[in-house]
């Protein structure tokens, strides 16, 4: 499903509204809400909204459990750290218990950190297949999402839940949930806005199917719902091409 909004602010508000909606549904049904957050700039405004006086009273934070879809292998106080951004914009401002928050660790080697996070997931989900109520994702200019980058071996990891991946152009390791885990989520939301995302969004949606080149094409929930929340600028190329095909 694609939902097009006027601008990035409206996208962020819709993503925050969806967080509230799915949290209420999950808590009513299961007694808890399990969400994996994304990093980057796109979700920041959504998180700030959830931390605002208007929104935070709408969520039963004592029954919310926070994970991350991916993380840069950098210390927690590094500005590149996805968890740091989420704490600064959201988690430090809402009454969520500390033991309900599970950042991806920065310890030992990247492989050891990935293994440790998988153990955390297995403990939480009691070794059953992990099914998140909601996962937020972004879309990179090169077609990556989470830390599923083009032409990397992490795209082939089907038997583990968490993996490290090394990016030569960034000279950096990252830790990510693997594709099978992401696609088991009940709800996946892509938050995408801005003109610079227009070409890649169009390519991922209606370009040739080349998932090794554009890994976001691999996001296809097995039993859940996938929603693209984008603004008019990011949708512009897609809309024009769709109109041309009519």
C-alpha positions in Angstrom: 0.0 0.0 0.0 1.2 3.5 -0.9 0.0 6.5 1.0 1.1 9.9 -0.4 1.1 13.0 1.8 1.7 16.6 1.0 5.0 16.9 2.8 7.4 15.3 5.2 5.7 16.7 8.3 2.4 15.0 7.2 4.3 11.7 6.6 5.8 11.9 10.1 2.4 12.6 11.7 0.9 9.6 9.8 3.7 7.4 11.0 3.2 8.5 14.6 -0.5 7.9 14.3 0.1 4.4 13.0 2.4 3.7 16.0 -0.4 4.7 18.4 -2.9 2.6 16.5 -0.9 -0.6 16.3 0.3 -0.2 19.9 -3.3 0.0 21.1 -4.3 -3.0 19.0 -1.3 -5.1 20.1 -1.7 -4.3 23.8 -5.4 -5.0 23.7 -4.8 -8.4 22.0 -1.5 -9.6 23.5 -0.8 -7.3 26.5 2.3 -5.8 24.9 3.6 -4.0 21.8 6.9 -4.9 20.2 8.4 -2.5 17.7 11.7 -2.2 15.9 12.9 1.4 15.2 14.9 2.6 12.3 17.7 5.2 12.2 18.7 8.0 9.9 17.0 11.3 9.6 13.6 10.3 8.2 12.0 8.9 11.4 13.3 11.6 13.7 10.2 13.9 13.4 8.0 10.9 14.0 9.8 10.1 17.2 9.6 13.7 18.3 5.9 13.7 17.8 5.5 10.5 19.8 7.4 12.2 22.6 5.2 15.3 22.5 2.5 16.1 25.0 -0.1 15.5 22.3 1.0 11.9 21.6 2.8 10.3 24.5 -0.4 10.2 26.6 -2.0 8.0 23.9 0.4 5.1 24.4 0.6 2.8 27.4 4.4 3.0 27.5 4.7 0.4 30.3 3.7 -2.3 27.8 5.9 -1.1 24.9 9.1 -3.0 24.0 11.7 -1.3 21.8 14.2 -3.0 19.5 16.1 -1.7 16.4 16.2 -2.9 12.9 19.8 -2.1 12.4 22.7 -0.2 13.9 26.1 1.2 13.0 28.9 -0.5 14.9 29.8 2.6 16.9 29.7 3.5 20.6 26.3 4.6 22.0 27.4 8.2 22.5 28.4 8.5 18.8 26.1 10.8 16.8 25.9 8.1 14.1 24.4 5.7 16.6 20.7 4.9 15.8 19.8 4.2 19.4 21.3 7.5 20.5 19.0 9.4 18.1 16.0 7.4 19.3 16.8 8.1 23.0 17.4 11.8 22.3 14.2 12.3 20.3 11.8 9.8 22.0 12.9 7.4 24.7 14.3 9.9 27.1 11.0 11.7 27.1 8.4 9.0 27.6 7.7 6.7 30.7 9.0 3.5 29.2 10.8 1.1 31.6 14.5 0.8 31.0 14.3 -3.0 30.8 11.8 -2.7 27.9 14.5 -1.1 25.6 16.9 -3.4 23.7 19.6 -1.5 21.8 22.0 -3.4 19.5 25.1 -3.8 21.6 28.5 -2.3 20.8 30.9 -4.8 22.4 33.6 -7.2 21.3 33.6 -7.8 17.5 30.7 -7.1 15.1 30.0 -10.8 14.8 29.9 -11.1 18.6 27.5 -8.2 18.9 25.2 -9.7 16.2 25.2 -13.0 18.1 24.5 -11.2 21.4 21.5 -9.4 19.8 20.2 -12.6 18.4 20.3 -14.1 21.9 18.3 -11.1 23.1 15.7 -11.7 20.5 15.5 -15.4 21.2 15.1 -14.8 24.9 12.3 -12.2 24.3 10.5 -14.3 21.7 11.2 -17.5 23.6 12.9 -19.1 20.7 9.8 -18.9 18.6 10.0 -17.2 15.2 10.3 -13.4 15.9 7.2 -11.5 14.8 7.3 -7.8 15.5 4.1 -5.9 15.7 5.7 -3.0 13.8 9.0 -2.3 12.0 9.9 1.1 10.7 12.2 1.3 7.7 13.8 4.0 5.6 15.0 4.0 2.0 18.5 4.8 1.1 19.5 6.6 -2.0 21.1 3.4 -3.2 18.1 1.2 -2.5 19.2 -0.2 0.8 16.9 -0.5 3.8 17.9 -1.4 7.4 21.5 -2.5 6.8 20.6 -4.6 3.8 22.9 -3.0 1.3 23.3 -3.7 -2.4 25.4 -6.7 -3.4 26.3 -7.7 0.2 26.3 -11.2 1.5 23.9 -10.3 4.3 21.1 -10.5 1.7 21.7 -14.3 1.6 21.5 -14.8 5.4 18.3 -16.8 5.7 19.1 -19.0 8.8 20.1 -16.4 11.3 18.1 -13.5 12.8 20.9 -10.9 13.1 24.0 -10.4 11.1 27.0 -8.1 10.8 27.8 -6.5 7.4 30.9 -4.6 6.4 30.6 -1.6 4.0 33.9 -0.9 2.3 32.8 2.6 1.0 32.0 3.6 4.6 34.8 1.7 6.2 32.3 0.5 8.8 30.5 -2.5 10.1 26.8 -2.5 10.7 24.5 -4.9 12.5 21.1 -5.7 11.0 18.0 -7.9 11.4 18.1 -10.3 8.5 15.5 -10.3 5.7 13.4 -13.3 7.0 13.0 -11.5 10.4 11.9 -8.3 8.8 9.4 -10.0 6.5 7.8 -11.8 9.4 6.6 -8.5 10.9 2.8 -7.9 11.2 3.3 -4.3 10.0 6.1 -2.6 8.1 6.2 1.1 7.5 8.6 2.8 5.1 9.0 6.5 6.0 10.2 8.3 2.8 10.1 12.0 1.9 12.1 14.6 -0.1 12.8 15.1 -3.7 16.1 13.2 -3.5 14.2 10.0 -2.8 12.0 10.3 -5.9 14.1 8.4 -8.4 15.0 5.5 -6.1 11.4 5.2 -4.8 10.2 4.9 -8.4 12.9 2.4 -9.2 12.2 0.2 -6.2 8.4 0.2 -6.9 8.2 -0.1 -10.7 11.7 -0.5 -12.0 13.2 -3.8 -13.1 13.3 -6.4 -10.4 16.9 -6.4 -9.3 16.8 -7.0 -5.6 20.6 -7.6 -5.2 21.0 -4.1 -6.6 18.0 -2.5 -4.8 17.4 -4.6 -1.6 14.3 -2.7 -0.6 12.6 -4.7 -3.3 13.1 -7.7 -1.0 10.7 -6.4 1.6 7.6 -8.4 1.2 5.9 -9.4 4.5 4.9 -13.0 4.5 1.6 -12.5 6.4 1.8 -8.8 7.4 1.0 -5.4 6.0 3.5 -3.2 4.1 2.8 0.5 3.9 4.9 3.2 2.1 4.3 6.6 3.7 5.8 9.1 1.3 5.4 12.8 0.4 4.5 14.2 -2.9 8.1 15.1 -3.7 9.3 11.6 -3.1 6.4 10.2 -5.1 6.8 12.6 -8.1 8.8 10.4 -10.4 6.7 7.3 -9.5 3.4 9.2 -10.2 4.6 10.6 -13.5 5.8 7.1 -14.7 2.5 5.5 -13.7 0.6 8.2 -15.5 2.7 7.7 -18.6 1.8 4.0 -18.5 -1.9 4.7 -18.6 
